[in-house]
Amino acid sequence: MDRRHFFQSLAATAAAAASVAPSALLHASTGASDASKPLFNANPHRTPLRGFQGQDVSCDSALIEGKVPAALRGVFYRNGPGLFERGTQRYEHWFDGDGLVHAWRFTDQGVSHRARFVRTSKFVAEQEANEFLLPAFGSAIKAKAPIRSSDSLNTANTSAILLGDRLLAMWEGGSAYSLDPQTLETRGTVAWSPELKGMPFSAHPKVEADGTFWNFGTMMGKMVLYHLSPKGELLKHAVFDAPTGAMVHDFAVSQRHLIFLLPPINLNRDALRAGKGFAQAMVWNAQESLKVLVVDKADFSKRRVLEMPPYMVFHFGNAWEANNVIKVDFVKSADLGVMNDWMPKMMRGEATQSPSSTPAFLSIDLNRGRISIAERSENLEFPRVDPRFVAQRNRYLYYPVGLNRANGDGELNGLMRLDIDNGKTDTYSFGDNCSLEEHVMVPKPGSTREGEGWLVGVGFDASRQQSFASVFDAQNLSAGPLALARLPYWVPYCFHGHFYAA
Ligand SMILES: [Fe+2]
C-alpha cells in the first residue's frame, strides 16, 4: 500500500461526491434558498455556532473574576471550526467549519486571548472568492475548485498541539498544518517524510510524559500509524488495510499498545454519488460488531482484532495495562444520531435534546481474547487525564458534563472529576446559561501526585453573550472556579487543545 493507491481511492470518492452534488441540496435542507428565512436561528444559547466571517480577534486583558493562581502561567492553545457561512450558504455540520486557533496566555499581567484562522489553501481560496468552493464532511457543497488531494479539503479545525518548534493545527483527513506558536501565523502543511506527504494525521495524537508522540490516520479503509520523537522526527510508521472502513476519530495508548475502536460504519458510495455529504453517506450497521484493533507499540506489524457490541465512539480518556489486561475508558453513544441528526439541528440554532453520550470502561483480556465493559450514566464528552499519566495507570478523568439543566437540553453545563477507583465524582454546575467545553488538567509545578493542579478550560455564557476561560482547583471542583477570565466578545466553540506551562 502506498501513497498513490491511498489517494486514488480518496480522489475517486471525493470526485464522486463533488461532481454531482447539487448546490440546491444545501439550499433545500437549510432553507437558504428562501430569502425570508435566516441561515441561523437566533437562539442565544447557540450564538457560538454562528461562527465568524474570517476575521481574527484579540483581547489583551480579559476581565478576571476571582484570582488566577500565581503559579499558573503559560499558554492554552485551542482549535475549532470558526466559519460556517459564506454568501447564501451555511454549513449543515459543526465539523465543517474552517479552523480557528486560539491562544489564551496566562501571564503576570493577566489573561490575554488571540484567535486566528488557519490559512489553509481552502480558507484562502474561499475567503478570496467569498463563497464555498470545496465539498465538506457534512454538507453537500458543489466543488468549484480542483480537488488535488485530501488537503484540498483540509480545514485544520480540530485540535492544536505543540511539537518541537511547531504549533500543529490538526484535522483528521489530511496533513497537520504548522503554525508559529507566538503569532499563530500559518507556515504550511507538514510532511513527516516524503513518503508520507499528504497522508491523514488525526487530531488526537497521544503524548506520553517523556514526550513520546503517537498518532494515526484513516481514510477510505486505509490506516496509517505514526511514532514521532518529542521534537517531531518520524521514528517509525506503518500503512495497512483497516479492519473496517469506519470513521476513526481518536484512539488510546497504554504502556505497550495502541488501541482503536472501529464502530460498524460503512460508507454508502451511492449516496455520495447522489449528492450527500460524507457524514450523511455513513451507514450504521447495528447488526455488526465494533472491531477492537490492538497494535504493538514496539512493532506496528503485530496487530490483533477483537470484537465487542456496536457503539459509536468519538473520544478516549486514557488506557493502561497490567497482567496482559488493557483498561480503556471512552465515551460511547448509541449510533450516528449525535452526528447526523442532532448536529445539523444544532447548526440551525435549534435547542434540541442531544442523544446521550456516557462513560464506558473496557477490560481487554489479551490472554483470553475477551472484552468486558462497564458503564456509567452521566451525559458528558471530551474526557481528559492528567498529562503525566498518559499511557500509565490513572485514577482520575475530567469531563464537561450535563448537570440538571432546567430546560433539559442536555447541554454540557458543568464539570466533573471521576475517581475510577471508587466511582466517586466531584462536580460543579454553571447553571442554565453556560455551556462548558473541554477542560484540561494542568499539573501544579513541582507536584508529582496525579490530579494535583488545575482544571483549565473554556465556556460560553449565554446571558452575557461572552466567552470565558475558567480555572478550577482540580482536586476540588465543587468549590467552584478559582478564576474566570471573561472576554468582551464570544468566540466559536472549539473542539480540543493543550496547555503549556511557561
Ligand atoms: Fe475529537
Boltz pocket constraint, residues with backbone or C-beta under 6 A from the ligand:
constraints:
  - pocket:
      binder: B
      contacts: [[A, 158], [A, 203], [A, 204], [A, 249], [A, 250], [A, 314], [A, 315], [A, 495], [A, 496]]
      max_distance: 6.0
